[in-house]
Amino acid sequence: MNAAPDYSKLLEYLVRNYTWPHEYLFKFVVPFDPESLNRLKALFNNQAQISHRESKNSKYISFTAKQLMDNPDDVIEVYRAAEKIDQIIAL
């Protein structure tokens, strides 16, 4: 079993380099699976700007969401929730 990622460096980066609230851009890659895509969409509110695209061979979906986040902890919370989606890659 993999250890949980350490988000301390990301948290430090977000605190130092952004003014909050901030419109944050999330990027992920997931296997082509409607359930994974729906689980990923559910992490964002209805005001998020979401786009996704299948890979050329239809094995993966690239997913982008831009959402207004109140603080760095909220950003980390999205990444932690996304970890629960099988084979997800956060970019």
DSSP file (Angstrom, degrees, kcal/mol; ACC not computed):
  #  RESIDUE AA STRUCTURE BP1 BP2  ACC     N-H-->O    O-->H-N    N-H-->O    O-->H-N    TCO  KAPPA ALPHA  PHI   PSI    X-CA   Y-CA   Z-CA
    1    1 A M              0   0    0      0, 0.0     2,-0.2     0, 0.0     0, 0.0   0.000 360.0 360.0 360.0 136.4    0.0    0.0    0.0
    2    2 A N        -     0   0    0      1,-0.1     2,-0.1     3,-0.0     0, 0.0  -0.500 360.0-114.0 -77.7 144.3    1.3    3.4   -0.9
    3    3 A A        -     0   0    0     -2,-0.2    -1,-0.1     1,-0.1     3,-0.1  -0.445  40.9 -93.8 -72.3 150.7    1.8    6.0    1.8
    4    4 A A        -     0   0    0     -2,-0.1    -1,-0.1     1,-0.1    76,-0.0  -0.405  49.5-101.3 -64.3 139.6   -0.4    9.1    1.7
    5    5 A P        -     0   0    0      0, 0.0     2,-0.7     0, 0.0    -1,-0.1  -0.268  28.7-122.9 -61.7 148.9    1.2   12.0   -0.2
    6    6 A D        -     0   0    0      1,-0.1     3,-0.3    -3,-0.1     4,-0.3  -0.859  26.4-177.5 -94.9 115.8    2.8   14.8    1.9
    7    7 A Y     >  +     0   0    0     -2,-0.7     4,-2.8     1,-0.2     5,-0.2   0.270  52.6 105.0 -97.0  10.9    1.2   18.1    0.9
    8    8 A S  H  > S+     0   0    0      1,-0.2     4,-2.4     2,-0.2    -1,-0.2   0.891  81.7  47.1 -63.3 -39.7    3.3   20.3    3.1
    9    9 A K  H  > S+     0   0    0     -3,-0.3     4,-2.4     2,-0.2    -1,-0.2   0.898 113.4  48.6 -69.1 -38.7    5.4   21.7    0.3
   10   10 A L  H  > S+     0   0    0     -4,-0.3     4,-2.8     2,-0.2     5,-0.2   0.929 111.4  50.5 -64.4 -43.5    2.3   22.3   -1.9
   11   11 A L  H  X S+     0   0    0     -4,-2.8     4,-2.3     1,-0.2    -2,-0.2   0.928 111.0  48.3 -59.1 -45.8    0.7   24.1    1.1
   12   12 A E  H  X S+     0   0    0     -4,-2.4     4,-2.2    -5,-0.2    -1,-0.2   0.915 112.4  49.4 -60.3 -43.9    3.8   26.2    1.6
   13   13 A Y  H  X S+     0   0    0     -4,-2.4     4,-2.3     1,-0.2    -2,-0.2   0.921 111.2  48.9 -61.3 -45.7    3.9   27.1   -2.1
   14   14 A L  H  X S+     0   0    0     -4,-2.8     4,-1.3     1,-0.2    -1,-0.2   0.891 111.5  49.2 -64.1 -39.8    0.2   28.0   -2.2
   15   15 A V  H  < S+     0   0    0     -4,-2.3    -1,-0.2    -5,-0.2    -2,-0.2   0.911 116.9  41.3 -65.0 -42.8    0.5   30.2    0.9
   16   16 A R  H  < S+     0   0    0     -4,-2.2    -2,-0.2    -5,-0.2    -1,-0.2   0.819 122.0  36.2 -75.9 -31.5    3.5   32.1   -0.5
   17   17 A N  H  < S+     0   0    0     -4,-2.3     2,-0.3    -5,-0.2    -1,-0.2   0.485 107.3  57.9-109.3  -3.6    2.5   32.5   -4.1
   18   18 A Y     <  -     0   0    0     -4,-1.3     2,-0.5    -5,-0.2     4,-0.1  -0.925  63.7-136.8-129.3 153.7   -1.2   33.1   -4.1
   19   19 A T        -     0   0    0     -2,-0.3    -3,-0.0     2,-0.1    -4,-0.0  -0.928  47.2 -97.1-104.0 131.5   -3.7   35.6   -2.7
   20   20 A W  S    S+     0   0    0     -2,-0.5     2,-0.2    -5,-0.1    50,-0.1  -0.808 103.0  44.1-108.8 142.9   -6.8   34.0   -1.3
   21   21 A P  S    S+     0   0    0      0, 0.0     2,-0.3     0, 0.0    49,-0.2   0.508  86.8 169.3 -66.4 155.5   -9.5   33.5   -2.4
   22   22 A H  E     -A   69   0A   0     47,-2.4    47,-3.2    -2,-0.2     2,-1.0  -0.999  43.6-118.1-145.1 141.9   -8.0   32.4   -5.7
   23   23 A E  E     -A   68   0A   0     -2,-0.3     2,-0.3    45,-0.3    45,-0.3  -0.735  43.4-162.3 -81.3 107.4   -9.3   30.8   -8.9
   24   24 A Y  E     -A   67   0A   0     43,-2.6    43,-2.2    -2,-1.0     2,-0.6  -0.720  12.6-139.1-101.2 141.2   -7.2   27.6   -8.9
   25   25 A L  E     -A   66   0A   0     -2,-0.3     2,-0.4    41,-0.2    41,-0.2  -0.881  17.6-167.9-103.2 119.2   -6.6   25.3  -11.8
   26   26 A F  E     -A   65   0A   0     39,-3.3    39,-2.2    -2,-0.6     2,-0.4  -0.851   2.4-171.2-103.5 139.9   -6.7   21.6  -11.2
   27   27 A K  E     +A   64   0A   0     -2,-0.4    64,-2.8    37,-0.2     2,-0.3  -0.999  10.8 165.0-134.4 132.9   -5.5   19.0  -13.7
   28   28 A F  E     -AB  63  90A   0     35,-2.6    35,-2.9    -2,-0.4     2,-0.4  -0.941  25.1-148.2-139.5 159.7   -5.8   15.3  -13.6
   29   29 A V  E     +AB  62  89A   0     60,-2.3    60,-2.4    -2,-0.3    33,-0.2  -1.000  23.3 174.3-127.8 131.7   -5.6   12.2  -15.8
   30   30 A V  E     -A   61   0A   0     31,-2.2    31,-3.0    -2,-0.4    58,-0.1  -0.942  39.0 -92.5-131.5 155.2   -7.8    9.2  -15.1
   31   31 A P  E     -A   60   0A   0      0, 0.0     2,-1.0     0, 0.0    29,-0.3  -0.318  58.2 -88.6 -59.8 151.7   -8.4    5.9  -17.0
   32   32 A F  S    S+     0   0    0     27,-3.2    28,-0.1     4,-0.1     3,-0.1  -0.515  81.1 129.7 -67.1 102.6  -11.2    6.1  -19.5
   33   33 A D     >  -     0   0    0     -2,-1.0     4,-2.2     1,-0.1     3,-0.3  -0.876  56.1-142.9-159.6 118.0  -14.1    5.1  -17.2
   34   34 A P  H  > S+     0   0    0      0, 0.0     4,-2.5     0, 0.0     5,-0.2   0.846 103.0  55.4 -56.6 -34.4  -17.4    7.0  -16.8
   35   35 A E  H  > S+     0   0    0      2,-0.2     4,-2.4     1,-0.2     5,-0.2   0.925 108.2  47.1 -65.5 -43.5  -17.4    6.3  -13.0
   36   36 A S  H  > S+     0   0    0     -3,-0.3     4,-2.1     2,-0.2    -1,-0.2   0.912 112.8  49.9 -63.0 -41.9  -14.0    7.8  -12.5
   37   37 A L  H  X S+     0   0    0     -4,-2.2     4,-2.6     1,-0.2    -2,-0.2   0.917 111.6  48.1 -63.1 -43.6  -15.0   10.8  -14.5
   38   38 A N  H  X S+     0   0    0     -4,-2.5     4,-1.8     1,-0.2    -2,-0.2   0.889 110.7  51.0 -65.7 -38.8  -18.2   11.3  -12.5
   39   39 A R  H  < S+     0   0    0     -4,-2.4     4,-0.4     2,-0.2    -1,-0.2   0.887 111.4  48.8 -64.5 -38.2  -16.3   10.9   -9.2
   40   40 A L  H >< S+     0   0    0     -4,-2.1     3,-1.5     1,-0.2     4,-0.2   0.929 109.6  50.8 -67.9 -45.2  -13.8   13.5  -10.3
   41   41 A K  H >< S+     0   0    0     -4,-2.6     3,-1.8     1,-0.3    -1,-0.2   0.861 101.6  63.8 -58.4 -35.7  -16.6   16.0  -11.4
   42   42 A A  T 3< S+     0   0    0     -4,-1.8    -1,-0.3     1,-0.3    -2,-0.2   0.654  88.2  69.9 -66.9 -15.0  -18.3   15.5   -8.0
   43   43 A L  T <  S+     0   0    0     -3,-1.5     2,-0.3    -4,-0.4    -1,-0.3   0.614  96.1  63.9 -75.2 -11.1  -15.3   17.1   -6.3
   44   44 A F  S <  S-     0   0    0     -3,-1.8     2,-0.0    -4,-0.2     6,-0.0  -0.827  83.6-116.4-118.9 152.1  -16.1   20.5   -7.7
   45   45 A N    >   -     0   0    0     -2,-0.3     3,-1.8     1,-0.1    -1,-0.1  -0.260  38.0 -97.7 -80.8 173.0  -19.1   22.8   -7.3
   46   46 A N  T 3  S+     0   0    0      1,-0.3    -1,-0.1    -2,-0.0    -2,-0.0   0.546 120.4  60.8 -71.1  -5.4  -21.5   23.8  -10.0
   47   47 A Q  T 3  S+     0   0    0     21,-0.1    -1,-0.3     2,-0.1     2,-0.1   0.481  79.3 110.2 -97.3  -3.8  -19.6   27.0  -10.6
   48   48 A A  S <  S-     0   0    0     -3,-1.8     2,-0.8    19,-0.1    19,-0.2  -0.431  72.3-126.0 -70.0 144.0  -16.4   25.3  -11.6
   49   49 A Q  E     -C   66   0A   0     17,-2.8    17,-2.3    -2,-0.1     2,-0.4  -0.841  38.4-175.0 -90.5 111.5  -15.3   25.5  -15.2
   50   50 A I  E     +C   65   0A   0     -2,-0.8     2,-0.3    15,-0.2    15,-0.2  -0.900  14.1 167.1-116.6 136.4  -14.7   21.9  -16.2
   51   51 A S  E     +C   64   0A   0     13,-2.7    13,-3.0    -2,-0.4     2,-0.3  -0.986   5.6 179.4-140.2 152.8  -13.4   20.4  -19.4
   52   52 A H  E     -C   63   0A   0     -2,-0.3     2,-0.3    11,-0.2    11,-0.2  -0.990   5.9-167.7-150.9 156.5  -12.2   17.0  -20.3
   53   53 A R  E     -C   62   0A   0      9,-2.2     9,-3.0    -2,-0.3     2,-0.2  -0.997  21.6-122.4-149.0 138.2  -10.9   15.2  -23.3
   54   54 A E  E     -C   61   0A   0     -2,-0.3     7,-0.2     7,-0.2     2,-0.1  -0.490  33.7-112.1 -75.7 148.5  -10.2   11.6  -24.2
   55   55 A S    >   -     0   0    0      5,-2.7     3,-1.8    -2,-0.2    -1,-0.1  -0.325  36.5 -98.6 -72.2 166.1   -6.8   10.5  -25.2
   56   56 A K  T 3  S+     0   0    0      1,-0.3    -1,-0.1     2,-0.1    -2,-0.1   0.864 126.4  40.7 -55.7 -39.6   -6.2    9.5  -28.8
   57   57 A N  T 3  S-     0   0    0      3,-0.0    -1,-0.3     1,-0.0    -2,-0.0   0.322 110.5-120.8 -94.1   8.8   -6.5    5.8  -28.0
   58   58 A S  S <  S+     0   0    0     -3,-1.8    -2,-0.1     2,-0.2     3,-0.1   0.745  82.0 115.6  59.1  28.1   -9.4    6.3  -25.6
   59   59 A K  S    S+     0   0    0      1,-0.1   -27,-3.2   -28,-0.1     2,-0.3   0.730  74.9  28.7 -92.0 -25.8   -7.5    4.8  -22.7
   60   60 A Y  E     -A   31   0A   0    -29,-0.3    -5,-2.7   -28,-0.1     2,-0.4  -0.883  62.4-143.7-134.9 161.8   -7.4    8.0  -20.6
   61   61 A I  E     -AC  30  54A   0    -31,-3.0   -31,-2.2    -2,-0.3     2,-0.4  -0.997  13.1-147.2-125.5 127.5   -9.3   11.2  -19.9
   62   62 A S  E     -AC  29  53A   0     -9,-3.0    -9,-2.2    -2,-0.4     2,-0.4  -0.821  21.9-165.1 -91.2 136.7   -7.5   14.5  -19.2
   63   63 A F  E     -AC  28  52A   0    -35,-2.9   -35,-2.6    -2,-0.4     2,-0.4  -0.979  11.8-176.8-130.4 131.2   -9.6   16.6  -16.9
   64   64 A T  E     +AC  27  51A   0    -13,-3.0   -13,-2.7    -2,-0.4     2,-0.4  -0.994   2.5 178.5-129.7 135.9   -9.2   20.3  -16.0
   65   65 A A  E     -AC  26  50A   0    -39,-2.2   -39,-3.3    -2,-0.4     2,-0.5  -0.995  11.4-164.4-137.7 131.9  -11.3   22.3  -13.5
   66   66 A K  E     +AC  25  49A   0    -17,-2.3   -17,-2.8    -2,-0.4     2,-0.4  -0.972  24.1 163.7-114.5 122.6  -10.9   25.9  -12.6
   67   67 A Q  E     -A   24   0A   0    -43,-2.2   -43,-2.6    -2,-0.5     2,-0.5  -0.997  43.2-110.2-142.7 143.2  -12.7   26.8   -9.3
   68   68 A L  E     -A   23   0A   0     -2,-0.4     2,-0.4   -45,-0.3   -45,-0.3  -0.617  39.1-164.7 -71.9 119.9  -12.6   29.7   -6.9
   69   69 A M  E     -A   22   0A   0    -47,-3.2   -47,-2.4    -2,-0.5     6,-0.0  -0.885  18.7-147.7-111.5 140.4  -11.0   28.3   -3.7
   70   70 A D  S    S-     0   0    0     -2,-0.4    -1,-0.1   -49,-0.2   -47,-0.1   0.833  75.1 -12.8 -75.5 -33.5  -11.2   30.1   -0.4
   71   71 A N  S >> S-     0   0    0    -51,-0.1     4,-1.1   -49,-0.1     3,-0.8  -0.970  73.2 -92.3-161.3 168.2   -7.8   29.1    1.0
   72   72 A P  H 3> S+     0   0    0      0, 0.0     4,-2.2     0, 0.0     3,-0.2   0.832 118.2  62.2 -60.2 -34.0   -4.9   26.7    0.4
   73   73 A D  H 3> S+     0   0    0      1,-0.2     4,-2.1     2,-0.2     5,-0.1   0.861  99.9  54.6 -61.9 -34.7   -6.4   24.0    2.7
   74   74 A D  H <> S+     0   0    0     -3,-0.8     4,-1.5     2,-0.2    -1,-0.2   0.867 106.6  51.5 -66.2 -35.5   -9.4   23.8    0.4
   75   75 A V  H  X S+     0   0    0     -4,-1.1     4,-1.8    -3,-0.2     3,-0.3   0.940 110.5  47.8 -64.0 -47.6   -7.1   23.0   -2.5
   76   76 A I  H  X S+     0   0    0     -4,-2.2     4,-2.6     1,-0.2    -2,-0.2   0.872 106.2  58.8 -61.6 -38.0   -5.4   20.3   -0.5
   77   77 A E  H  X S+     0   0    0     -4,-2.1     4,-2.2     1,-0.2    -1,-0.2   0.885 104.4  50.7 -60.3 -39.5   -8.8   18.9    0.4
   78   78 A V  H  X S+     0   0    0     -4,-1.5     4,-2.4    -3,-0.3    -1,-0.2   0.932 110.8  48.6 -63.7 -45.4   -9.6   18.4   -3.3
   79   79 A Y  H  X S+     0   0    0     -4,-1.8     4,-1.6     1,-0.2    -2,-0.2   0.904 110.7  50.7 -62.1 -40.6   -6.3   16.6   -3.9
   80   80 A R  H  < S+     0   0    0     -4,-2.6     4,-0.4     1,-0.2    -1,-0.2   0.905 111.9  47.0 -64.2 -40.7   -6.9   14.3   -0.9
   81   81 A A  H >< S+     0   0    0     -4,-2.2     3,-1.2     1,-0.2    -2,-0.2   0.880 109.2  54.9 -67.2 -37.4  -10.4   13.5   -2.1
   82   82 A A  H >< S+     0   0    0     -4,-2.4     3,-2.3     1,-0.2    -1,-0.2   0.812  92.3  72.4 -66.2 -29.9   -9.1   12.8   -5.6
   83   83 A E  T 3< S+     0   0    0     -4,-1.6    -1,-0.2     1,-0.3     5,-0.2   0.773  87.1  65.5 -54.6 -26.7   -6.6   10.3   -4.2
   84   84 A K  T <  S+     0   0    0     -3,-1.2     2,-0.5    -4,-0.4    -1,-0.3   0.558  79.9  94.6 -77.7  -7.3   -9.5    7.9   -3.6
   85   85 A I  S X  S-     0   0    0     -3,-2.3     3,-1.6    -4,-0.1   -49,-0.0  -0.762  88.9-107.7 -88.1 124.9  -10.1    7.6   -7.4
   86   86 A D  T 3  S-     0   0    0     -2,-0.5    -2,-0.1     1,-0.3    -1,-0.1  -0.223  91.8  -4.7 -56.5 133.1   -8.3    4.5   -8.8
   87   87 A Q  T 3  S+     0   0    0      1,-0.2    -1,-0.3    -4,-0.1     2,-0.2   0.674  88.6 160.1  60.4  24.6   -5.3    5.2  -10.9
   88   88 A I    <   -     0   0    0     -3,-1.6     2,-0.5    -6,-0.2   -58,-0.2  -0.492  26.1-157.0 -76.3 146.9   -5.7    9.0  -10.9
   89   89 A I  E     -B   29   0A   0    -60,-2.4   -60,-2.3    -2,-0.2     2,-0.5  -0.992   4.3-152.0-123.5 122.4   -2.7   11.2  -11.7
   90   90 A A  E      B   28   0A   0     -2,-0.5   -62,-0.2   -62,-0.2   -64,-0.0  -0.810 360.0 360.0 -92.7 132.7   -2.6   14.8  -10.5
   91   91 A L              0   0    0    -64,-2.8   -63,-0.2    -2,-0.5    -1,-0.1   0.387 360.0 360.0-106.5 360.0   -0.7   17.1  -12.6
